[in-house]
Amino acid sequence: MLLEILRYNQFTWNKQNVHILNHTLRRLSNANDNSFTIEEIQKSKDWLENATPSIIPKHLFSITYSRSSGPGGQKVNKTSSKATISLEPGTWLDSSTCYWIPSPILSQLQNKPIRYETKSKGILIQCDTSRSRDLNTEECFSRLLEEIKSNTYFETEATEEDKLKWELLEEDFKERKKFNKKKQSDKKRKRSKKFDF
């Protein structure tokens, strides 16, 4: 019923609400895997909340530097400050390579590719926003972690405010449905021909 309401209202809302709706539908469709225990899921939630780029084992990645086109004036033409981090094809989401990512999160990522995932199941991230190669390298790992966090979702207990919003949405859905049904009925009634005998 909830998904029906959301999909129906998608066509009647403005662009901002449609964006929020699509994000909500994506999260709802990405249901939690029941094969994981409550403890494993709780640990994954804590990991998502507290994880920083420092937890990523950088030795697993190939890190290279090249000439940058970013800010820095003439310095970018003289030094290799653009950072590129990569994982070999077939190694991304492999349990032996991505042992640092909790299993429930890995399970979700396998169903939904992240932006930096290559077609051959590797990883490629580049950054040249800074004049410093070290800062650019750190930014690459930050982007990877942010992408993992934004593509993972675990259900939480709904607040009273959220419940009220969904109730209002449901009422709105019923009213719109009733209105459209009546409109369609009136249209059909006007089409029918009446003959006098």
Helices and strands as residue ranges (DSSP letters): H 2-9, H 15-29, H 38-50, G 53-55, G 58-60, E 62-66, H 75-78, E 82-87, H 103-111, E 123-127, H 133-150, H 160-191
